[in-house]
C-alpha cells in the first residue's frame, strides 16, 4: 500500500513538473518576445555622439557592466524574486496591484461596493493587527479622499504609459529589425526602403489582429527560442573569436569608472542602457496566463543567460573594431558574421513581430480591465479564442494603435528617438510598480515598513536615475509618451469622474418602494404581461430612471427585475457566486433585484445564455425560500445564487442549406433546459436570423415547494413565455448651473463626447423590438 501511494505521488509530481515546463516553454513566445529583441538597439542607442569608445575600451567595458547589472537587478531581483509574488489570485499587472490595495484598504473607486462582495472566494483580505503600522496606514488611506485619488491617478499613469508602450515598442522593434537591410541596399536607396518596409510589416501585424493569436501562437515560442539561441551562439562566437577576456566587464568596478569618467555624457547614455530591460514588465503583466514558477524558470534558464551572452558578444566585437561607431552599419548586425546575416535578419523580423504581438495583446487586456473598473469608455471586446482565456481583440483600439505606430515610424525614422520615447514609457511603468509594491508589502503582506522602504530605496533609486536620464531627452523623442499618456490619462480620468457623478446622482435621486406604492394608487398603474429587466447601477433602492419612466407611462411588467451588472476588484468571480438575488417589497409585488458580479478579467456571456441564467437564478431564489417576502429589501436579505451551470441542454437543430436556394422560414433551433428550480423550458429560435423567440415553461409538481412559491414560479414562467423586455436608461449629462468652467468643459463636452462614441453595455445588444430606452437629463 505504501508503495502504491508513493508511486501515485511520484506520478503526480512528474505530471506537475511536466505542466510547469510546458508553461515555461509557452511563456517564451508570449512574455519574452519584447525583452529578447532588445539587443537589436541597445548599443546603437547608447553610443551616441557624446560617447566615443577609445583604444582602452573603458567605455565598452563600462556600458557592458551597466547592462549586466541592470538586467540582474531589475528583471532578475525585482521582478522574479519580489514582484511576481504580488499576484492577485494569479493575475498580475498595474491593476492587479491596485485591486489588491483596494480590497485591503477599502480605497476602491468603484461606487457600488457591498459587504457581500467581501465573501467572494477570491476576495482574500487578511486583517492587520491593531496598532500595527499597516493598520495605521490603512486608516489613513480610508480617511483621506485625496490619498485615494492620488492612488487612482498613479494607477492610471502606469496604465496610460502601458498603452503608450503599445504604440512605441512595435515601431522600435520592427524598425530596428529592418535595419538589417543596410548590408544589402546601397546608401542612396536605403532611406527609401527602410521606412516603407517597416510600415508594411506594421500594417500587416495590426491587420491580422482580428484573427487572434491562437492560430499561429504555437509558432511564437519556437521563433523566440530560435532567436535566443542565435544571439547566444553568436555572442559565444564573438567572445571566443574577438576578446575572451570580456567577462571582466561584469565587475561593477567598470560601470563606476564609466560614470565617473564620462560624467554628464555617461548619465545621458543611461537612456540607451535602459532599453535592455524593455519588456520586463510583461513578466508580471502576463502572469495570469502562466504561473510564477514557469515564468521564473524560463527567464533564469533561457532568457537571462542568452541576453548576457549576446551583449558580451557585441561588446567583445566592439573592443576590436573602434572604427565602426561612425559607420552607418553600426548596430546589432555589424557583430553578426557575414554569412549568417541574412538568416539572422529573417529570424529578427519574426522575433520583432512576436514581441510586438505580445505588447499589443497586453494593451488590449489592460484596456479591458480599465473599462471593467469604469476607468475607460466602453469598447467592443472580441474574444478570438473560445478555448484560451484572455485572448481578445478590440477593433477601435487596434486601428488607433496602428495609426499612432505608423505616425511614430514615419515621423522619427530613427531608432535613437524611438528608443528615447520607449525608454521613458517603460521606466515610468516600473516606477509606478515600485510605488504600488511598497504599499502592497506593508498593507497586503503585512511586512515591516523597513522592508518596504528598503525596496523603494534600492529599486526606486535605480529607476529614478534611469527616469532622469530619459526625461532629459524630452525634446529628442521622449515627449511622445508624455503626450500619449496625457491624452489617455485625461480620457480615463474624465470617464471615471463622469461615471462617479452619474452614480451619485442616481443615489441622491433614488426612490423607495413605499413611494412607488403611493404613486401606483394615484396614477392607476397597470401590470402588463412579461418580464421587464430594468438596468441600473444601484445596488439598493429604485432608480430615478424608472420613476421617470413610470410617471410618464403608468404601466410596467407583471414581473419586474432591477438588474445591476457590476465589476468587483477581483480577477474572477466563480459561477456559483455570480448572482445576488433579493426582493424589492413583499412577495406579492413580484419585484426582484438581481446583482450580477464579474471580475475585471471575466468574460461576459452572450445575451440568450445570460437571460437564461438570470431567470433560472430568480427561480432558484424563489424555490429555495430565501425570503418570506414580508420585509422590505435589505442587503443582508439577498441570497447568492450561482449560474445554471448544471443545466442539461438537449439540442436538435435542423440542417440549414444555402439561404439563397432553401426556404429557411421553417428552420428552427429547439433547446430544452432543465433548471435546478424544477423548471423545464423549451426555447425555439428562428434561424438564420433571430427574428422570433418562443419560450415554453413547465413547472412540475413537487412536494418540496410550498404553495406560495409554486404560484410565484408559475407566474414567472408565464411572464417568461410572454417575453422579456430590456429597459435601459439613456442619460444626458450636464453640469449644474453655477459650476466652474472646468467642470462644464469636462462634463458637457469631453464626457458627453466619450459617452456618445462609446459602445452600449454588452447586455443591451438585443433586438430593438425587445428593448426600450428611457432618456433622462442628469444635472451633476
N, C-alpha and C positions, 0 to 999 in steps of 0.2 A: 504493500500500500504506500509506504514511504517512497519507494522507487517510482511508482506511478505519479504521485504528486510532484516529485522532483522533476520528472520528465515533462509534466504539464507546465510547471513554472519555467523551465528552460525553453520550452517551445514558445510560450507567451513572451518571454524576454527576447527571443530571436525575432519573433514577429514584430515586437515593439521597435527593436533596432532597425529592422527592415523598413518600417514605416518612416522612422526618423531619417534614415539615409535617403529614402525616396524623396521626402520633402526637401532635404538639403540639396539634392540634385535639381529638383524643380525650382528651388529658390534662386539658383544661379542665373536662370533665364529671366526671372521676374524682378528680383530685388537688386541684383548687382550689375545689370546692364549699363547703367549710367556711371557707376563708380569704376567699372572695369575699363571704360573708354577714356578715362582722364589722362593717361599717358600721351594721348594724341596732342594735347595742347598745353600741358603744364610748363614744360621747359621753354616752349616758344613764348608763352606769356610772361614768364619770369625774367628771362634775359632780354629786357627792353634796352633802349638806347642808353639808359643810365648805368646798367651793369655790364661791364666788359670782363670776360674771363682772361686772365693773364697766363703767362708761362708757368707760374707757380701752382696753378689750378686751385687756389684757395677759394675762389668764388664757386667753382663746380662742387668742391667738397662741402662748402657751406650750404649751398642750395640742396644738395642731396641729403645732408644731415637734417635740414629743416623738413624736407619732405618725409623722411623716415620717421622722425619724432612726431610730426603732425598726424601721420597715418596711425602711429602707435597710440598716441594719447587720445585722439578724438574717436575714430571708429572703434578701435580695439578696447581701450579702457572705458571711455564714457558710454558708448552705446552697447557694446557686447556685455560688459561686466555690470553696468548700472541701469541704464535707461530701459533696456529690454525687459527688466523685471517689473517696470511700472505699467504693465498691461492692464487694460480694462476688460476683464473676463476674456482675455485672449486677443483683444483689439489694441492697436497702437496708433500713434499719431498725435497731433496737437489737440484734437478734440477729445481723444481718449483721456489725456491728462486733465483737460478742462472738465470732462464728465466726472472723473474721479473726485476732483476738488468740489464740484457741485454737490455731490452726494455726501461727502464727509463734512462739509461746512455749510450746506444749505445756502449757497450763493448762486443757485441756478437762475438764469434769466428767463426760464420757461415760466409763464404766469400761472398755469393751471395744474400745479403740483398738488398731490393729495397724500395723506398719511398712508393710504392703501398702497401707493406706489413703493413704499419702503419695504413692503412684504414680498416684493418680487424676488425670484430666486437669484438673479444676478445683481440685485441691489445690496451688495455687501457693504456694511458700514460698521466698523469697529468703533466703539465709544472710547474716547480718550479719557484717561484718569483725571479726576478733578484736581485743580491746582497745578496741572502739568502745563508746560509751555504750549503744547498742542491744543489743549483746552482753551487757554487764554487767546491764542491766535485764532481759533475757530470763533470764539465770541466776538472778537474784534472785527473779523470779516463779516459776520452776520449782522452786526450793529450798524456798520458804516456802508451806506449805499455807494459812496464814492469809491471805496476799495473794490466793491463788486463790479462797478463799471470799468475800473482800471483792469481788473482781471479779464473781463469780457473783451476790452479793447486789445489787450495783449494777445489773447487767443485769436482775435480777428486779424491782427497784424501778421501773426505767424501763418494763418490761413491764406491771407491775400498774397503773401510772399511765396507760398507754395504754388498758387495759381500763376504768379509771375514766373516762377521757375518752370512751369509747364509751357510757357512761351519761349523762354530763353534757352533751356537745355537742348531741345531738339535742334534749334538753329545752330548752337555751338557744336554739338556732337556731329551733326551731319556735315556742316561746313568744314570742320577740322578733318573729318574722314575724306572728304572730297579733295582736300589739299594735296592728296597723293597724286593728283593729275599733273602736278608741277613737273614731274620727271618725264612725262610723255607728251607734253604740249610746250610749244615754244613760248618765249617770253611775250611776244606780241599777241598771241592768241589766247594765252592762259586767262587773262582777265575777262575775256568774252565767254569763257567756258565754265569757270568756277561757280559763279553765282547762278546761272541758269541750271546747271547740273544739280546744285544743292536745292534749288526751288522745285525742280521736277520731283526729286526724291521726297521732299517735304509734302508736296501736294498729294503724291501717291500714298504717303503714310497716313495723312489725315482722311483721304478719300476712302481708305479701306477700314476705317474705324468701325463703321456700322456693321461690318461682318463679324466683329468680335475677335478676340484672340484665341478662342478655343479651337478654331480650325487650324491655325498654324502655331499654336502655343507649344506644341510638342517639339518644335524646331528651336525654340528660344534657348533652352538650356544647352543643347549641343553647339549652337553658334557661340554662346558666351564661353563655354568650356574650350572650344577650339581657339577662340581669340585669346583667352588667358594662357593657354598652352603656347601659342605663337609668341606672345610678348615675353613670356617667361623664358622660353627656349632661346629667343633672340637675345634676351638680356644675358643669359648664361654664356652664349657665344661671344658677345661683346666684352664681357668681363674677362673671359679666358684669352681672348684674342688681343684686346687693346690694353687692359690695365687690371690685372688680377689683385692689385692692392687697393682697389676702390672700396673694399669693405671697411677700411679705416675711417671713411667718411661717416660711418654710422655713429661715431662718437659724438656726444653733444658738444665737445670742445670746438668742433669746426663751425657749428652754427653760431656759437657765442662769438667766435673770431670773425665770422662773416658779418654779423650785425654790428660789431664794434668797429670794424674797418670801413664798412660801406655806409654806416650811419643812416642818413635820410634816404639814400638810394636803396639800401637794404630793407628799410622799413616799407618803402613803396613796393618792393619786389614781393612782399608777403601777399599782396593781392593776387599774384600769379601762383604762388605756392599753395594758397588756399584752395585752388581748383582741384588739388589732388584728393580732396575729401568730398567733392560734389557727389551726391547720391548716397551719402552715409545716412541721411535721414530716412531713406527708403527702408533701411533695415527695421526701423521702428514703425514707420507708417504702414508697411505691408505685413506686419506681424499677424494680422487676423487671418491671412491666407495660409500661414505655415505655423511653426511653433518656435519657441525661443531656442530650444536645443538645435533644431535643424538649421536655423539662421546662423547660430554661433559656429556650428561645425563647418558650414560652407565658407564662412569668412575666414576662420582661423586656419583651415586646412588647404584651401584652394585660392581664394581671392587675395588675401593678405600676402602670402609668400610670392604669388605671381606678380603682384604690383611692385613689391620691393625689388624683385629681380629685374623687372622691366626698367624701373628708374635707375637702378645701379648700372644696368647695361647702357642706357642712354648717357649717363654721366661718364662711364668708362670710355665710351666713344668720343665724347667731347673733350676729355683730357688729352687726347692725341690729335684733335682737329680744332685748333684755335681759330682757324680762318673761316669757319662756316657760319659764324654768328651773323655776318652781314650778307650772307648768301640768301637768295630768295627761297632756297630749298630748306632753310633752317627749320627744324621741327622734328617730329617723331620719325618720319620716313627716311631722313638722312642717315639714321643709325641702322636701318634695315639693310641687310646685304642685297646687292643689286638684283640678284637672280630671284630673290623672294619678294620683291616689292609688289609685283602685280597680284599674286595670290593674297598677300597680306592686305593690299588695298581693298580687294573684294571682301575679305573677311571683316576688315574695319568698317566698311559701309554697312554690312549686315549687322555688326555689333552695335553701331551707332543707331540703326533703326530699332533694334531691340531695346536699347537703353532709352530711346525717345518714347517708344511704345509704353514702357513702364511708367514714365513720369506723366504721360498723357492719361493713362488709366488711373493713376493715382490722383490726378487733378479731378477727373470725373467723380471719383469716390469721395473726395473731401468736399466737393460742391454738393453732392447728395446729402452728406452728413450736415452741412451747414443749412441746407434747405429744410431738413427734418427738424432741426432745432430753431427754426424761424429766424435764421441769420442770412438767408439768401432767397431771392424771389423763386417761386415755384417754376421748375423747368421739367421738360419731358424726359423721363428716365426710361431707357430701353434696356431690358436685360437680354444680353446677347447669348447667354447660355442657360439652359434650363437645368443643367447638371452641376455647373461650377458656380458656387455662390460668389457674388461680388463683381462679376464681370458685367459692366454696364457701359452704356453709350448715351451721351447727352448731345443731341444734334446741334442745338444752338451754341453750346459751349465749344463743341468741336470746331465748327466753322469760324467762330470768333478767335479761337486759339490759332487756327491756320492762318487767318489774315494777319494777326499780330506777329506770328512767327515769320511769315514772308516779309512783312514790313521791316522787322529787325534784320533779317538776312540781306535784303536789298539795300537798306539804309546804312548798315555798318560795313558790310563787305570786308570784314577784318576780324580775325579771331581775338585780337587783343581787346578791342572794345566790347565784343561779345563776352569775353572772359571777365572783364571788369563788371559788366552788368550781372552775369550769372553769379559771380563770387559774392556780391553784396546780397543778392536774394538768398543764397544758401546760408551765409553766416548769420543773417537776421533770423531765419527759422531756427538755427541752432541756439542762438541767444534766447529766443522765446522758450525753447525746450528746456534749456538750463534753468531759466527763471521759474517755470512751472514745476520742474522737477524738485527744486529746493522746497517748494510748498508741499509737494507730494511726500517727500522724505519726512517732513515734520507731521503733517496732518493725517496722511493715509498710513504710512509705515510706522508713525509714532516713534521715530528715532530721535536721538539727541540733536538739539539745534546746532551744536558744533559740527556735526557731520554734514548738515545741510550747508552751513557756512563754508566748510571746507570744500564741498562740492562746487559751490558757486565761486569761491576764490580761485580754485585750480582751473576749472574749465571756463569759468566766466572771464578770467584774466586772459587766457589764451584766445578766446573768441573775441573779446573786446579789442585785443591787439590786431587781429585779422580784420575786424569790422572797421577800425580806424584806417587801416591801410586801404580798404576797399572804398570807404567813404571819401577819401582824399581824391579819388579818381572820379568824382561825381560828374565832371564835365567831359570825361573821356569814356562815357558809356554807362557809368553807374547810375545816372539819372533815370534810366529806363525802368528798372524795377521799382524805384521810388514812385515814379509816375503811375505805373501799373497798380502798385499796392495802394496808392492814394485813391484811385478810381474804384477798385474793387472793395476797398475798405469802406469808402463812402456809401457804395451801393448796399453792402451788407449791414452797416450800422443804421442807415436810413430805413431799410426794410424792417430791421429788428425794432427800431424805435416806433415806426408806424404800426407794426403788429401789436406791440405792447399798448399803445394808445387806444387802438381799436378794442383790445380786450378789456382795458379799464373802463371804456365807455359802456361795453356790454355789462360789466359787473355793476356799474353805477345805475344802469337803467333796466336791470332785470326785474321781473315782476314775480309775485308769489302765486301759488295755486289758489289761494283764497280770492285774490283779485280776479283771477280767471273765472271762478265760480260766480262771483257777483256780477261780472260783466256778462256772463252767459245768460243770466236771468233777465237782464235789461235788454240785451240785443236779440235774444231768441236764437242762440247758436244751435245749429243743427249738425248732426254727425252723419257723414256720408260713408258709403261702403269703401273698404280698402284700408291699406296701411299707409300712413304718412310718416316719412322719415325727415325730420327737421334737423338740419345740420347746425351745430353751434359749437363754439369754443368753450362754453361754460360747462363746469362740472357740477353745478348746482343752480337751482332757480330756473325760471322760464325766460328765454332770451327776448330782448326788445324787438327783434325782427319778427318773432311770432305774434307778439301783441300788436305790432304794426299791421301784420297780415290779417289777424282775426277781427280787428276793429273795422277794417275796410271790406272784408269778406267774411261775414259771421258764419263760417262753416269749416269744420275740419273732419278728419277721418275717424272712423269708429275705433281704430287702434292708432295711437299716436306715439311715436318714439323720438325722443330728443337724443340725437346721435352726436357724440363728441369723439372725434378721431384725434388723438394727441400722441406726441412722442415724449418718451421719458428718457432721462440721461443714463441709459444703459445701452449696450450694443444690440442686444436681442431680448425679446420677450417671448417666453415659451408659449406655445399654442394653448396649453391648458390654463394659462394666466391672462390670455388676451382680452377677454370681455369682462367688464364690470357692469352688472345689471342691477337695477333697482326700480322702485315705483315712484311716480310723482302723484301724490294724493292717495286716495283709497283704491282698493281693488276694483270697485265699480267704475272708476273713471276710465280704465283701460289706457292709462298714460304711463309710459315707461321711460327710463333714462338708461342709455347704453353707452358706456365709455369704452372705446376700443384703443388699446395701448400698443404702441410699436416702439421698438428700439431704433436708434439712429442708423442702424445698418440693416434693418429688417426690410423684406420685400413685401409690398402690398399685393394682395390678391386681386384677381380680376373681379369685375362688378357682380357677375352672376354667382360666383363662388362666395364672394363676400356677403352678398344678400342672403344666400342660403345659411351661412354660418351665423349671421345676425339673427335671423328668425328662429333658428334652432336654439341659439343661446337664450333667447327670451322664453321659448317653450320649455327649455330645461329649467330656467329660473322659476317658471310657474309650476312645473311638475314637482320640483324639489321642495316647494313650500317655504322658501327662504323668508318670506314676509307675509304676514296675515293681511296686510293692507289697511290696518286700522290707524297707522301712524303716517304722518307726512314724511317726505323724503329726507333721509339723513345719510351722510357719507358712510357711517358705520352700519347702515342697514343694507348697503349694496353688497351683492354677492359676486364672487369671482366665478365665472363660467368659461370653460375652455371652448375652443373651436371644435366643430363637429368632425374631428379627425377620424372618429370611429365609424363614420357613415359607411355603409355598404352600398356601393353605387353599381347598379346594373345598367348597362347602356346598350341600346340597339339602334343602330343608325343605318338607314337605307343608303345604298351607294348612289353617289351623285356623279353623273357624267358631265359632258361638255354642256355648259349652260346655254350655249347657242343652239344646240341640237336637241336638248332634252327639256321637256316641260318639268320645271322644278317646283311647280305650285304644290305638288303633293308630297314632296320630300320633307322629311322631318327627322328630328332627333328626339328620342324619348329617354328620360332618365328617371329612375326610381330611387328615392333616397329614404332610408330609414334612420331616423334620429334617435338618440338615447331618450328623448322625451316621449317616445311612443308614437311619433307622428310619421306617417308614411306619405311621401309626396311624389307626385309624378309631374315632371316638367317637360313640356313639349315646346321646342324652339324651331320655328320655321327657318329653313336654310335654302340657299346660301346666304340670304340677307336676314338678319334678325329683325323681323317686322312685327312679330306677334309672339306672345308667350302665354301659354295656358297652363295653369297650375291646378292640380287636384290633390287635396289632403284627405287622409283618412285617419280619424282618431279611434284607435281600438279601445275596447272596454278593458279597464284594468282596476282591480280591487285596491291597488296601492295609491291611486289618485282619488282625492276626495271630490265631492260633487261640485263644489265651487271652482276648484282648479280645473276639473274636467270641462265645466261650462266655459271657463276662460280660454282653455285650449281650443275648444270648438269655435269660439268666436275669433280666435287668432287665425285658425285655419280658414275660416270663412272669409276673413278680411284678406288673407293672402291670395285666395282664389280670385278675389275681385281686383287684385293688382296692387303694386307698390308705387307710390309717388314720392319723388325726391324734392323737398322744398329747401331751397338754398337762398342765402342772402347775397345781395349784390350791393356791398357798401360803397358809398361815395364819401371820401374823407375830405374834410375842410377844417382849417384851423379856426378856433373861436375868434369872434370879433375882439379886437384889442390885443391879439397875440403879437409877438415880436415879428419883425420882417424875416428873421432867420427861420422861425417856426413856420411861417406862411410859405416860405420858399421850399422848406423840406416837405411839409405835408401836402400843400396844394399842388405842387408841381413835380418834385422829384418822386415822392412816394406814389402819387397818383399815376405818374408815367410808368413806374415799375409795375404797379398793380394792373394797369390796363394791358401791359405787354407780357405779363406772366401767365403761366398755364393755370387752368382751373384745377381745383383739388381732384385727385385721381378718382375718387368715388362718385363724382358727378358726371363722368363720361358715360351717361346713359342716354337712351333715345329721348329726343325732345318731347315726345308725347308723354313721357313719364316724369318729366322734370318741370319745376316751377320756380322761377327766380323772383325774389321779392326785393325791390330796390329800396334803399333807405339812406338818408343823409346822416353822416356821423360828424358832429362838430366836437373836435377834441382840443 
